[in-house]
Amino acid sequence: MIKRISVLLLLSLLLSSLLSAAGPKTYQVTGPVLAIAGNVITVQKGAEKWEIALDKSTKTTGDLKVGAKVTIEYQMTATTVTVKPAMPTKPAGATTKGN
């Protein structure tokens, strides 16, 4: 009986670690809503204003309006990636001219 429970516990821990590693990390910001314009919500966090995009998949509970205190969970997603050319490296033992 104890072996069975241990195996089930181990499997559940393994499964939960695999599921958490499957996607990007989730972050959150909490503060009052300053503005809602189109698909962007602006939230005050300390001295900073955070603008976060909303889309069709955003789930909202409660009455979302300016002045409401909200907690927003979000994930960072790349929109573009530009690879820069590599900088040339000096060969080992090379010296600069003029010395």
Backbone hydrogen bonds, N-H to C=O, Kabsch-Sander energy under -0.5 kcal/mol:
donor,donor_aa,acceptor,acceptor_aa,energy
5,I,1,M,-2.0
6,S,2,I,-2.4
7,V,3,K,-2.5
8,L,4,R,-2.4
9,L,5,I,-2.5
10,L,6,S,-2.4
11,L,7,V,-2.5
12,S,8,L,-2.2
13,L,9,L,-2.2
14,L,10,L,-2.3
15,L,11,L,-2.6
16,S,12,S,-2.3
17,S,13,L,-2.0
18,L,14,L,-2.0
19,L,15,L,-2.2
20,S,16,S,-1.9
21,A,17,S,-1.3
22,A,19,L,-0.8
27,Y,74,Y,-3.3
29,V,72,I,-2.0
31,G,70,V,-2.2
33,V,68,A,-2.2
34,L,42,T,-3.3
35,A,42,T,-1.3
37,A,40,V,-2.6
40,V,37,A,-1.6
41,I,52,I,-2.7
42,T,35,A,-2.9
43,V,41,I,-0.5
43,V,50,W,-2.8
44,Q,32,P,-2.3
45,K,43,V,-0.5
45,K,48,E,-3.1
48,E,45,K,-2.1
50,W,43,V,-3.4
50,W,48,E,-0.5
51,E,49,K,-0.5
52,I,41,I,-2.6
52,I,50,W,-0.6
54,L,39,N,-3.7
58,T,55,D,-1.7
64,L,62,G,-1.0
65,K,63,D,-0.7
67,G,33,V,-2.6
68,A,65,K,-2.0
70,V,31,G,-2.7
70,V,68,A,-0.5
72,I,29,V,-3.1
74,Y,27,Y,-2.5
76,M,25,K,-0.5
83,V,81,V,-0.5
84,K,82,T,-0.5
94,A,91,P,-1.9
99,N,96,T,-0.6
